[in-house]
Amino acid sequence: MLLRQNSRLRVHGIWQWSLPAWAGRLPDGRSYNTCPSAGACRHICYALVGRFRMPAVLAAHQRNLQLTLDDLDGWAHQMRDELTAQRFHGAAVRIHDSGDFYSSAYLCAWLSIIRATPSTRFYCYTKEILLFREHVEPDPPPNLSWIYSLGGIHDHRLTPNDRVADVFPNEEYIATTPEWTSQSRCDLDAVSGRPRIGVPANNIPHLRARQGQRRLGEMQREEDAARRRRRARRLTSGGCTRSAEQSSRPTAALDSPGALDNGASTDATTPAPKRS
């Protein structure tokens, strides 16, 4: 079940587990959303294009999702058995080079796997901040590292104390922001060392054009601001006397001066949103 298909991870001996990214439909007709907290990231997601959408690759990732949906306990048992192999002792496993922790039950299944295999190092990028606040942060397994990635609908829940990653337009941009460190050398750098990690955008022309010179966190703040304006207009047009400020979401901690350089999920089988 664990593979080394991602060339950037394989060169460092990192194994990975993948789900299909964001929203779609399984062969049996069930719709899914494996990234329920995705926000602006869905507009520039590398896992929604290229090799990730090749029929064989997508089918394999959907089979992984089906295993977790149809028999979560059975899947967790298989995963624990696989991880007893000698090749995983002292190895690193990235959970999700596509997809995310789509439900509490799925996250807790991973926690049981991680605790059962202490000789393997696990790490992940995630936008499921609320799930991690509830299930991981109070008592994290010592062999699990994680980093919150900007570009999700719960970015405003992050604080300056959280380890975070942001997608930059290019490596040169990261180099101009001393508070941020690139993970280009090795993906494991994202979960060790300095707490502000810059990820250079993948060289996918139409996605880079869509991102422009913005960081992903900036794209999310723009999206949040547009949502607040729409909400305020709806309230005003409906005769409500609440002000736009009162109707807006609380200001993101990461937007505060001195924070990040200005810079409760459901089951995966929820109706798939329309793609932008």
C-alpha positions as CSV (number, residue, x, y, z in Angstrom):
1,M,0.0,0.0,0.0
2,L,2.9,2.3,0.7
3,L,4.9,3.3,-2.5
4,R,7.8,5.4,-3.7
5,Q,6.3,6.8,-6.8
6,N,7.0,10.5,-6.1
7,S,10.5,11.2,-7.5
8,R,11.2,14.1,-5.1
9,L,10.5,11.8,-2.2
10,R,12.0,8.6,-3.6
11,V,15.5,10.2,-3.9
12,H,15.5,10.6,-0.1
13,G,14.0,7.2,0.6
14,I,10.6,8.5,1.7
15,W,7.6,6.3,1.3
16,Q,4.1,7.8,0.7
17,W,0.5,7.1,1.0
18,S,-1.9,8.8,-1.3
19,L,-5.6,9.5,-1.7
20,P,-7.3,11.2,-4.7
21,A,-7.0,15.0,-4.2
22,W,-10.1,17.0,-3.3
23,A,-13.4,16.1,-4.8
24,G,-14.5,13.4,-7.3
25,R,-16.6,10.3,-7.8
26,L,-15.7,6.7,-7.1
27,P,-16.4,4.0,-9.7
28,D,-19.4,2.9,-7.7
29,G,-21.0,6.3,-8.0
30,R,-20.2,7.7,-4.5
31,S,-19.0,11.2,-4.5
32,Y,-16.1,12.2,-2.1
33,N,-14.2,15.1,-0.8
34,T,-10.8,14.1,0.7
35,C,-9.8,17.7,1.4
36,P,-12.8,19.2,3.3
37,S,-10.8,22.2,4.5
38,A,-9.4,23.1,1.1
39,G,-9.7,26.7,0.1
40,A,-7.7,28.7,-2.4
41,C,-5.3,25.7,-2.7
42,R,-7.8,24.0,-5.0
43,H,-7.1,26.5,-7.7
44,I,-3.4,25.6,-8.0
45,C,-3.3,22.0,-6.7
46,Y,-0.6,20.0,-8.4
47,A,-2.5,16.8,-7.5
48,L,-5.5,17.8,-9.7
49,V,-3.4,17.8,-12.9
50,G,-0.7,15.9,-14.7
51,R,0.3,12.4,-13.7
52,F,-2.1,12.5,-10.7
53,R,-5.0,12.5,-13.2
54,M,-3.7,9.7,-15.3
55,P,-6.3,6.9,-15.3
56,A,-4.0,4.3,-13.6
57,V,-2.8,6.7,-11.0
58,L,-6.2,8.1,-10.2
59,A,-7.7,4.5,-10.0
60,A,-5.0,3.5,-7.5
61,H,-5.6,6.5,-5.3
62,Q,-9.4,5.9,-5.4
63,R,-8.8,2.2,-4.4
64,N,-6.9,3.5,-1.4
65,L,-9.8,5.7,-0.5
66,Q,-12.3,2.9,-0.9
67,L,-10.3,0.7,1.4
68,T,-10.5,3.3,4.2
69,L,-14.2,4.0,3.5
70,D,-15.4,0.4,3.3
71,D,-13.4,-1.2,6.1
72,L,-11.4,1.3,8.1
73,D,-10.4,-1.2,10.8
74,G,-9.4,-3.8,8.2
75,W,-7.3,-1.2,6.3
76,A,-5.6,-0.1,9.5
77,H,-4.7,-3.7,10.3
78,Q,-3.2,-4.2,6.8
79,M,-1.2,-1.0,7.2
80,R,0.2,-2.1,10.6
81,D,1.1,-5.5,9.2
82,E,2.9,-3.9,6.2
83,L,4.9,-1.6,8.4
84,T,6.4,-4.5,10.3
85,A,8.6,-5.2,7.3
86,Q,12.3,-4.5,7.9
87,R,12.4,-1.9,5.1
88,F,10.2,0.4,7.2
89,H,12.4,0.3,10.3
90,G,14.0,3.7,10.5
91,A,12.3,4.9,7.3
92,A,10.1,8.0,6.8
93,V,6.5,7.9,5.5
94,R,4.7,10.9,4.2
95,I,1.0,10.6,4.8
96,H,-0.7,12.1,1.8
97,D,1.2,13.5,-1.1
98,S,-2.3,14.1,-2.2
99,G,-5.5,14.1,-0.2
100,D,-5.9,14.9,3.5
101,F,-7.4,13.6,6.7
102,Y,-11.0,13.6,5.6
103,S,-12.7,12.6,8.9
104,S,-12.0,12.1,12.6
105,A,-12.3,8.4,12.3
106,Y,-9.7,8.3,9.5
107,L,-7.3,10.5,11.4
108,C,-7.6,8.4,14.6
109,A,-7.0,5.2,12.5
110,W,-3.7,6.8,11.4
111,L,-2.8,7.7,15.0
112,S,-3.3,4.0,16.0
113,I,-1.0,2.9,13.2
114,I,1.6,5.4,14.1
115,R,1.6,4.5,17.7
116,A,1.9,0.8,16.8
117,T,5.0,1.4,14.7
118,P,7.4,3.5,16.7
119,S,10.5,2.6,14.6
120,T,9.0,4.4,11.6
121,R,8.9,8.2,11.2
122,F,5.6,9.7,9.9
123,Y,5.0,13.2,8.7
124,C,2.3,15.2,6.9
125,Y,1.2,18.5,5.5
126,T,-2.4,19.2,6.5
127,K,-5.1,21.8,6.4
128,E,-7.3,19.9,8.9
129,I,-6.4,22.3,11.7
130,L,-9.5,21.7,13.8
131,L,-9.1,17.9,13.7
132,F,-5.4,18.2,14.8
133,R,-6.3,20.6,17.6
134,E,-8.8,18.0,18.9
135,H,-7.1,14.7,18.2
136,V,-3.4,15.2,17.8
137,E,-2.1,18.2,19.6
138,P,-3.2,17.1,23.1
139,D,-1.1,13.9,23.0
140,P,0.9,13.6,19.8
141,P,2.8,10.4,19.0
142,P,6.6,11.0,19.3
143,N,7.2,9.6,15.8
144,L,4.7,11.9,14.1
145,S,5.6,15.4,12.8
146,W,3.2,17.7,11.0
147,I,3.0,21.1,9.4
148,Y,-0.1,23.2,8.7
149,S,-0.2,24.3,5.1
150,L,-1.8,27.7,4.2
151,G,-4.5,28.0,1.6
152,G,-7.4,26.4,3.6
153,I,-10.7,27.7,5.0
154,H,-9.3,27.5,8.5
155,D,-6.2,29.5,8.0
156,H,-7.6,32.1,10.4
157,R,-7.4,29.5,13.2
158,L,-3.6,29.4,13.0
159,T,-1.3,31.2,15.5
160,P,2.3,32.4,15.3
161,N,3.2,29.4,17.4
162,D,2.1,26.9,14.7
163,R,4.5,25.4,12.2
164,V,3.3,26.4,8.8
165,A,4.1,26.1,5.1
166,D,3.2,28.5,2.3
167,V,3.5,28.0,-1.5
168,F,5.6,30.7,-3.1
169,P,5.7,31.5,-6.8
170,N,9.4,30.5,-7.0
171,E,12.5,29.7,-5.1
172,E,13.8,33.3,-5.6
173,Y,10.9,34.7,-3.8
174,I,11.5,32.5,-0.8
175,A,15.1,33.6,-0.7
176,T,14.0,37.3,-0.3
177,T,11.9,36.5,2.9
178,P,14.4,35.7,5.7
179,E,11.7,34.4,8.0
180,W,11.0,31.5,5.6
181,T,13.1,28.5,4.7
182,S,12.8,26.5,1.5
183,Q,12.1,22.7,1.7
184,S,13.5,22.2,-1.8
185,R,16.6,20.4,-0.6
186,C,14.5,17.6,1.2
187,D,10.8,17.4,2.0
188,L,11.6,16.4,5.5
189,D,13.0,19.9,6.1
190,A,9.3,20.9,6.3
191,V,8.9,19.2,9.7
192,S,12.3,19.9,11.2
193,G,14.3,23.1,11.9
194,R,12.7,26.5,11.4
195,P,8.9,26.8,11.7
196,R,8.2,28.9,8.5
197,I,8.5,26.7,5.4
198,G,8.4,28.0,1.9
199,V,7.4,25.6,-0.9
200,P,8.2,26.7,-4.5
201,A,5.3,26.3,-6.8
202,N,5.4,23.3,-9.1
203,N,6.5,24.1,-12.7
204,I,3.0,23.7,-14.2
205,P,2.5,26.7,-16.5
206,H,-1.2,27.3,-16.2
207,L,-1.2,26.9,-12.4
208,R,1.8,29.2,-12.1
209,A,0.0,31.8,-14.3
210,R,-3.1,31.5,-12.0
211,Q,-1.0,32.1,-8.9
212,G,1.0,34.9,-10.4
213,Q,3.3,36.6,-7.8
214,R,1.1,35.8,-4.9
215,R,1.8,33.3,-2.1
216,L,-1.0,30.8,-1.4
217,G,-1.7,32.3,2.0
218,E,-2.3,35.6,0.2
219,M,-4.7,34.0,-2.2
220,Q,-6.6,32.6,0.7
221,R,-6.9,35.9,2.4
222,E,-8.2,37.4,-0.8
223,E,-10.8,34.7,-1.0
224,D,-11.8,35.2,2.6
225,A,-12.2,38.9,2.1
226,A,-14.3,38.4,-1.0
227,R,-16.5,36.0,1.0
228,R,-17.0,38.5,3.8
229,R,-17.9,41.2,1.2
230,R,-20.5,38.9,-0.3
231,R,-21.9,38.1,3.1
232,A,-22.1,41.7,4.0
233,R,-24.0,42.5,0.8
234,R,-26.5,39.7,1.4
235,L,-27.1,41.0,4.9
236,T,-27.5,44.6,3.7
237,S,-29.8,43.6,0.8
238,G,-31.9,41.6,3.2
239,G,-32.6,44.6,5.4
240,C,-30.4,43.5,8.2
241,T,-28.8,46.2,10.2
242,R,-25.6,44.3,11.1
243,S,-22.5,46.0,9.9
244,A,-20.0,44.4,7.5
245,E,-17.5,44.3,10.3
246,Q,-19.9,42.5,12.7
247,S,-20.8,40.0,10.0
248,S,-17.3,39.2,9.0
249,R,-15.3,36.2,10.3
250,P,-12.8,36.9,13.1
251,T,-9.6,38.4,11.9
252,A,-7.0,35.7,11.2
253,A,-4.2,35.5,13.8
254,L,-1.7,35.2,11.0
255,D,-2.8,38.5,9.5
256,S,-1.7,40.3,12.7
257,P,1.5,42.4,12.7
258,G,4.4,40.3,13.7
259,A,2.7,37.1,12.8
260,L,3.5,35.4,9.5
261,D,5.2,38.1,7.5
262,N,1.9,39.6,6.4
263,G,2.1,37.1,4.3
264,A,-14.9,19.7,12.1
265,S,-14.5,17.5,9.0
266,T,-17.1,15.0,7.8
267,D,-16.9,11.7,6.0
268,A,-15.1,11.8,2.7
269,T,-18.2,10.7,0.8
270,T,-19.9,14.1,0.9
271,P,-21.3,15.8,-2.2
272,A,-18.5,16.9,-4.4
273,P,-18.4,20.7,-4.8
274,K,-18.3,22.2,-8.3
275,R,-14.8,23.0,-9.4
276,S,-13.9,26.6,-10.1
